Amino acid sequence: MTLRPILIHPDPRLKKPCTPVDAITDEVRALADDMLATMYDAPGIGLAAPQVGVLKRILTMDCMKAPEPPRPMVLINPEIVWKSAETSVYEEGCLSIPDQYAEVTRPAEVRVRWLALDGSVQEEHFTGLWATCVQHEIDHLDGRLFIDYLGPIKRQLITRKMEKLKRDRARSA
């Protein structure tokens, strides 16, 4: 397992729609292992492949809180097949937009279908934080960030902060 660097917004790779995974190969399994390790190390509850520079439709997530046992999930080519009319508001953050949070309104419940690492088709109904997280990560696969749900002024403010963070990191590297 390798911890991979997480891309910071604005990076053009974060705005590109990802291509589907054609086959579950050793390379895909290694990427999934790396993404889970990177997500837990960050620490975060979700990570999409474009955040580590891979433009493939793969995401990892685990919304369990201690003392509950972890529930690492790898979703390949996930698609939302149903969403509730009822919405929920959650203060979201993102590993690619560190230390920035904003309230985002999304469907409160979703049903998602995906391919598992063993090649089987899975489907699950998500609610609460799990529903928010899976939608946030699927957005990444479509080239969308949580700040895209915000007004232009707030989005611009966060983008400027991230540009400064990247400059500061580059200077200290």
N, C-alpha and C positions, 0 to 999 in steps of 0.2 A: 504494500500500500504506500502511496505517495501523496503527501499533502500538496495540493496544487494551488498556485497563486490565484486569488479571486480578482477579477477585473473590476475596476472602479469606474463608475459613470463620470463623465461622458466617455465611453469607448464605443466606437461604431459597431463592434461585434455584438453589443448588448441590444442593438436596435434592429438586428437582422432576424427575420423568421428562420427557424431551424428546419432542416430536412429530416424526414422520417428515417428511423433505423431500419435497414433492409433485413439484417440477420443478426441474431444474438451470437456474437463471436467472443473469443477470449479477450479481445481488445475491448469490447463493450462491457464485459464483466469486470475487467480491470478498471475501466473508467468509473463504473458504478461503485466499486470498492473505494477508489480514490475520492470520489465525490462524497460518499458517506463519511470517510475519515476527515475530509476537509470541512464538511458541514459541522460535524461534532467539535472539531478543533476550533472553529471560528469564534464562539459557538453560535450555531443557528439551528432553526427548525426545518429549513428547506434550502435546497440548492438546485439550480438548473444548469445543465451542461454549458450553455453560452457564458455563464458566469465564470467558468474556468477555461473559456476560449474554444470550446468545442460546439460547433453549430449543428448539433444533433438533438432530436426530441427525446431527451432523457432527463428525469428529475429525481431527486431524492428528498425524503422528508421523514420527520419523526417529531410529532407534537406531544409526546408523553412528557409529563413533568415528574421529577423525583418526588416520592419514592416509587412511583410506578415503574415497572420494567420498560426499557426502551422498546420501540416498535419501528425499527428502520424499514423504510419502504423505498423501492426502486420502481418507478413507473416509466415504461418505454412506450413512446408514441401515445401518450395519454390524450383522451378526448372527453370533453364534457358531453354527456348524452342527455342530461336533464338538469334543469336548474329551477329552484323555487321562485315564485313571484315575491315571496317575503324576502326582505333584505336585512342585513346586519351591518353595523359599522364597527370597524376594528382599527385600532391604531397600528399601522403597519410600519415595518422597517425593512431594510434589505442589506444583505452582506455586501452588495455592490454600491451601496449608498450609506456608508457607515455613519452611525450616530445621528441619523435624520429620521424623523417619524412623522406620520400624518394620518389622519383618519380617512379611511377609504370605505365606500359603501359597495357591497357585493351581494349577490344572492346568498341567503342564509344557509341553504342546503344545495348540494350538487350530487349528481351520480356521475361517476367517471369510469371509463373503460380503458384498459391499457394492457400491454404485453408485459408479463413478468420475465425475470431472468431465465426461468426454465422453459420459456416459450409459450406458456399457457396464457389464455385471455382471462383477465380478471376484471371484475366490476364491483364497485363499492359505493355505498351512499355515505357521503361525508357531511357532518354538521359541525357547528362551532368553529374552533380554531383550525381543525383539520380542513374544513370547507374553505376557509379564508386562505390557508396556506397552499392548498392544491391549486386554487384559482390564481394566486399570486405567481406560483411557479410555472403554471401553464402559460400565463401572460409572458413570462420570460421567453418561452419557446416560440412565442409569436412576435417577439421583438418589442414587447411592451413592458414598461416599468411602472411601479406603483405611483410614481410622481406624475405619470401621464394622466392620472385621474384628478390631479389638482389644478387649480387655476394657474394662469400663465405667470403671475407675479411670484407666487410661492414656488412654482417649478423652477423659475429662473434663479431665484434666491438659492435654492438647494443645489442647482447645477453649478453656480458660482462657487459655493462652498466646496464642492467636490473638485472643481478645477484647482482651487487653492490647495486642497489636501494633496492632490497629485503633484503639484509643483513643490510643495514642502517635502513630500516623500522623496521626490527625485533629487532635491538638493542634499538631503541627508543620506542618500544611498551611496 
